[in-house]
Amino acid sequence: MNQTILQQKQELVNLIADKIEKAGSTVVVEYRGLTVKEVTELRKTLREEGCEMVVFKNSMTQRAVEKLGYNDLLQSLTGPNAIAVSNDEIAASRILSKFAKKHDKLVIKAGIVENKVIDAAEIAQLASLPNKEGMLSMLLSCLQSPISSFARATKAIADAKEAN
């Protein structure tokens, strides 16, 4: 094989491995049957949330996955696949799952979250979690609840003493 072609392929494998390694989450989907308009809509939605969907040859992706040690993901890398990468652990899973509910041709196969290969069922569980802002909101309400209760109790005691 030509040395230049071999070097280009190695650079591509390194690029794919780098994307996967730096991502907070990676999701492998099969997009067979989606129209160009639907794929464009999906990519736009992903971009708005800071995610990226890319398509590489399976052989190159398989080499990158092997290089990183995610051999359990190899069985999912057959057919026309796209890989969605995100810095957020949940965003890609949430967006892809929501899109897959409306477009049955999008099939979520597997993914990588926190350096662990997960299957489609685990991705669906991740998708049910709120986004980062929603989680922070829930945390703040949990933190405010005891303080609010204490303030109401203090006010009730003060009102009771005032009435006497």
JOTA-V118747 format. One record per residue. RES is the residue in one small letter. NEAR is the number of other ideal C-beta (glycine too) atoms within 12 Angstrom. D_CENTER is the distance of its C-alpha to the mean C-alpha in Angstrom with 1 decimal. Layout:
RES_NEAR_D_CENTER ; RES_NEAR_D_CENTER
This chain:
m_9_37.0 ; n_8_37.4 ; q_9_36.4 ; t_10_34.7 ; i_11_32.5 ; l_12_31.6 ; q_13_30.7 ; q_15_28.5 ; k_22_26.6 ; q_19_26.3 ; e_17_24.9 ; l_23_22.3 ; v_26_21.3 ; n_19_21.2 ; l_23_19.0 ; i_37_16.4 ; a_29_16.6 ; d_18_16.4 ; k_30_13.2 ; i_40_11.6 ; e_20_13.5 ; k_18_12.7 ; a_33_8.9 ; g_28_7.3 ; s_41_4.8 ; t_50_6.0 ; v_52_6.3 ; v_46_10.0 ; v_42_11.6 ; e_29_15.3 ; y_34_16.4 ; r_20_20.2 ; g_16_22.2 ; l_27_20.1 ; t_14_22.4 ; v_11_22.0 ; k_11_21.9 ; e_21_19.0 ; v_26_17.0 ; t_15_18.0 ; e_22_17.0 ; l_35_13.5 ; r_27_13.3 ; k_17_15.0 ; t_27_12.7 ; l_33_9.6 ; r_20_12.0 ; e_15_13.2 ; e_30_10.0 ; g_22_10.0 ; c_36_7.8 ; e_30_9.9 ; m_35_10.7 ; v_32_13.6 ; v_25_16.1 ; f_27_18.2 ; k_20_20.9 ; n_25_20.0 ; s_18_22.7 ; m_28_21.4 ; t_38_17.8 ; q_27_19.6 ; r_26_21.7 ; a_36_18.9 ; v_34_17.1 ; e_20_20.6 ; k_23_21.3 ; l_27_18.4 ; g_17_19.5 ; y_32_16.7 ; n_18_19.4 ; d_21_18.0 ; l_34_15.5 ; l_24_18.6 ; q_18_19.6 ; s_32_16.5 ; l_35_17.4 ; t_19_20.2 ; g_18_20.8 ; p_23_19.3 ; n_36_15.7 ; a_36_13.2 ; i_44_10.3 ; a_48_7.3 ; v_40_6.6 ; s_36_5.6 ; n_19_7.9 ; d_31_6.2 ; e_31_5.0 ; i_35_4.2 ; a_40_4.4 ; a_45_2.9 ; s_43_3.9 ; r_34_6.6 ; i_37_7.7 ; l_44_8.1 ; s_32_9.7 ; k_25_11.9 ; f_34_12.9 ; a_29_13.7 ; k_16_16.0 ; k_16_18.0 ; h_25_18.0 ; d_15_18.8 ; k_20_19.0 ; l_35_15.2 ; v_27_14.6 ; i_39_11.4 ; k_37_12.8 ; a_36_10.9 ; g_45_8.3 ; i_41_8.6 ; v_32_7.7 ; e_16_10.7 ; n_20_12.7 ; k_19_12.8 ; v_29_12.5 ; i_30_11.4 ; d_23_12.6 ; a_25_11.8 ; a_16_13.4 ; e_26_11.3 ; i_38_8.1 ; a_23_10.4 ; q_18_11.4 ; l_33_8.1 ; a_30_8.0 ; s_17_11.6 ; l_22_11.1 ; p_17_12.0 ; n_26_10.4 ; k_20_11.8 ; e_14_15.1 ; g_17_15.5 ; m_18_15.3 ; l_13_17.7 ; s_14_19.9 ; m_16_20.1 ; l_14_21.0 ; l_14_23.6 ; s_14_25.2 ; c_14_25.5 ; l_13_27.2 ; q_15_29.4 ; s_14_30.6 ; p_12_33.1 ; i_14_34.4 ; s_15_35.0 ; s_14_36.7 ; f_13_38.9 ; a_14_39.8 ; r_15_40.8 ; a_14_42.9 ; t_14_44.6 ; k_14_45.4 ; a_14_46.8 ; i_14_49.0 ; a_13_50.2 ; d_12_51.0 ; a_11_52.9 ; k_10_54.9 ; e_9_55.7 ; a_8_57.0 ; n_7_59.4
